[in-house]
């Protein structure tokens, strides 16, 4: 805790004073560039990753960057998504998974979360991810590769769940919103994006089409 307190003092003394005018302008409201949905994992810093300033990124964090389908839980996730799209009028939504995701490891190995009933229940919203990996990639036995594939498949599954939210579906229909699927490899700094034309994750700089422009199909086995 002392490290956190010292960090606040350092922020107030150094960074806030440098950007005070920026923070003062935020009193008038926020106009974020995108809604960024990612995992709660402490190894991910969305603002640092995207090099965005306060007011530029609306962030939602959940275990495994899970987006429960609309109506299954009318809680913080649905409210955040609806507010970002309907009130803040974001033009883009990114769902960003990451390497070595503990939630996805728990999805593949249920005994890891046996004593965490809330986590186990929440992971049910990624059941489609588990079934896709189990039934279509049974030949993939290497644990590291299997986890990486699960992280990627889960991003795509959660993008489909995102489409069930009425505000999202309506905005996509009007052409006002685009969806993007990313995976961040934090140990190398690489970011991969799903390319609907190639039907696979590619380095971010090589992808030009958002996922929302085409329906996703299952990658070849």
C-alpha positions in Angstrom: 0.0 0.0 0.0 2.8 2.4 0.8 4.0 2.1 -2.8 0.6 3.1 -4.0 0.5 6.2 -1.7 4.0 7.2 -2.8 2.9 6.8 -6.4 0.0 9.2 -5.9 2.3 11.8 -4.3 4.7 11.5 -7.2 1.8 11.8 -9.7 0.6 15.0 -8.0 4.0 16.4 -7.7 5.3 15.6 -11.2 2.8 14.4 -13.8 -0.3 16.4 -12.8 1.5 19.6 -12.7 2.8 19.0 -16.3 -0.7 18.1 -17.6 -2.9 20.3 -15.4 -4.5 22.1 -18.3 -5.5 18.8 -19.9 -7.1 17.6 -16.7 -8.9 20.9 -16.3 -10.5 20.5 -19.8 -11.9 17.1 -18.8 -14.3 18.9 -16.4 -16.4 19.8 -19.5 -16.9 16.1 -20.4 -15.3 13.2 -22.1 -15.1 12.3 -25.8 -13.2 8.9 -25.9 -11.9 7.6 -29.2 -13.0 4.0 -28.4 -14.3 1.5 -25.9 -11.5 -0.8 -24.9 -12.6 -4.1 -23.4 -9.8 -6.2 -21.9 -8.9 -8.5 -19.1 -8.5 -7.5 -15.5 -5.0 -8.9 -15.5 -2.5 -6.5 -13.8 0.1 -7.1 -16.6 -2.0 -5.1 -19.1 -2.1 -1.3 -19.1 -4.5 -0.2 -21.9 -3.6 3.5 -21.8 0.1 2.7 -21.9 -0.3 0.1 -24.6 -2.2 2.5 -26.9 -0.3 5.6 -25.8 -3.6 7.5 -25.0 -4.2 10.3 -22.6 -6.9 10.7 -20.0 -10.2 11.2 -21.7 -9.2 9.3 -24.9 -10.1 5.7 -23.9 -13.2 4.3 -22.2 -12.1 1.1 -20.5 -14.0 -2.0 -19.4 -12.1 -4.8 -17.6 -13.4 -8.2 -16.8 -11.8 -11.6 -16.2 -10.9 -13.0 -19.5 -12.2 -9.9 -21.3 -15.6 -11.6 -21.2 -18.7 -9.9 -22.5 -21.8 -11.6 -21.2 -24.6 -11.8 -23.9 -27.2 -9.1 -23.5 -29.9 -10.1 -21.0 -27.8 -12.7 -19.2 -26.5 -10.2 -16.7 -27.8 -6.6 -16.8 -24.9 -5.4 -14.7 -21.8 -3.3 -15.1 -20.7 -4.8 -18.3 -24.0 -4.1 -20.2 -24.3 -0.7 -18.7 -20.7 0.3 -19.7 -21.2 -0.9 -23.2 -24.5 0.8 -23.6 -23.2 4.1 -22.2 -20.1 4.1 -24.4 -22.2 3.6 -27.6 -25.4 5.4 -26.8 -24.2 8.3 -24.7 -20.5 8.8 -25.6 -20.9 7.8 -29.3 -17.7 5.9 -29.6 -16.9 4.9 -33.1 -14.8 1.8 -32.3 -14.9 -1.0 -29.8 -11.8 -3.2 -29.2 -11.9 -6.5 -27.4 -8.3 -7.3 -26.4 -7.2 -10.6 -25.1 -3.6 -11.3 -23.9 -1.0 -14.0 -23.7 -0.8 -16.3 -20.6 -4.4 -15.4 -19.6 -5.3 -17.0 -16.3 -9.0 -17.0 -17.0 -8.5 -18.9 -20.2 -6.3 -21.4 -18.4 -9.1 -21.9 -15.9 -11.5 -22.4 -18.8 -9.3 -25.2 -20.1 -8.6 -26.7 -16.7 -11.7 -26.3 -14.6 -10.1 -27.8 -11.5 -8.1 -24.6 -11.2 -11.3 -22.7 -10.3 -13.1 -25.4 -8.3 -12.8 -23.4 -5.1 -13.8 -20.1 -6.8 -17.5 -20.5 -7.6 -18.0 -16.9 -8.8 -15.1 -17.3 -11.3 -16.4 -20.7 -12.4 -19.9 -19.3 -13.0 -18.5 -16.2 -14.9 -16.4 -18.5 -17.2 -19.7 -20.0 -18.4 -19.9 -17.0 -20.6 -16.9 -18.4 -22.5 -18.3 -21.9 -22.8 -18.5 -21.5 -26.5 -14.8 -20.8 -26.5 -14.1 -24.0 -24.6 -16.3 -26.1 -26.9 -14.6 -24.7 -30.1 -11.2 -25.6 -28.8 -12.2 -29.0 -27.4 -14.1 -30.2 -30.4 -12.3 -28.6 -33.3 -8.7 -28.6 -32.1 -8.3 -31.9 -30.2 -5.1 -32.6 -32.2 -3.5 -29.5 -30.6 -1.8 -31.0 -27.5 0.9 -28.5 -26.7 -0.4 -26.6 -23.6 1.2 -23.3 -24.6 -0.2 -23.4 -28.2 -3.6 -24.5 -26.9 -3.8 -21.6 -24.5 -2.8 -19.1 -27.2 -5.5 -20.5 -29.5 -8.0 -20.3 -26.7 -7.2 -16.7 -26.1 -7.7 -15.9 -29.8 -10.9 -17.9 -30.1 -12.3 -16.2 -27.0 -11.8 -12.8 -28.5 -13.9 -13.9 -31.4 -16.6 -15.5 -29.2 -16.8 -12.3 -27.1 -17.2 -10.2 -30.2 -20.2 -12.2 -31.1 -21.6 -11.7 -27.6 -21.0 -8.0 -28.0 -23.2 -8.0 -31.1 -26.2 -9.1 -29.0 -26.2 -5.8 -27.2 -29.0 -3.7 -28.8 -27.0 -0.4 -28.8 -24.1 -2.1 -30.5 -26.2 -3.9 -33.1 -28.1 -0.6 -33.9 -24.9 1.4 -34.2 -23.3 -1.2 -36.5 -26.4 -1.2 -38.6 -26.1 2.5 -39.1 -22.5 2.3 -40.0 -21.5 4.3 -36.9 -19.5 1.6 -35.1 -16.7 -0.8 -35.9 -15.6 -3.8 -33.9 -12.0 -5.0 -33.6 -10.4 -8.1 -32.1 -6.9 -7.9 -30.7 -4.5 -10.1 -28.8 -1.6 -8.5 -26.9 1.5 -10.5 -26.2 2.8 -8.6 -23.2 6.2 -10.3 -23.0 7.2 -9.0 -26.5 4.9 -6.0 -26.9 3.4 -7.4 -30.1 -0.3 -6.8 -30.8 -2.2 -9.0 -33.3 -5.6 -8.2 -34.8 -8.1 -10.5 -36.4 -8.3 -10.1 -40.1 -11.7 -11.1 -41.5 -10.3 -11.4 -45.0 -7.5 -13.8 -44.0 -9.6 -15.4 -41.2 -6.7 -15.3 -38.7 -4.9 -13.0 -36.3 -2.1 -11.0 -38.0 0.3 -8.3 -36.8 -1.8 -5.2 -36.2 -0.1 -3.1 -38.9 -1.1 -5.7 -41.5 -4.9 -5.6 -40.8 -7.1 -2.9 -42.3 -10.7 -4.3 -42.1 -12.6 -4.3 -38.8 -14.3 -7.5 -37.7 -17.7 -5.8 -37.9 -17.5 -5.6 -41.7 -17.7 -9.3 -42.2 -19.1 -12.3 -40.4 -16.5 -14.5 -38.7 -16.1 -18.1 -39.8 -14.3 -20.9 -38.0 -10.6 -21.0 -39.0 -9.5 -24.1 -40.9 -8.5 -27.0 -38.8 
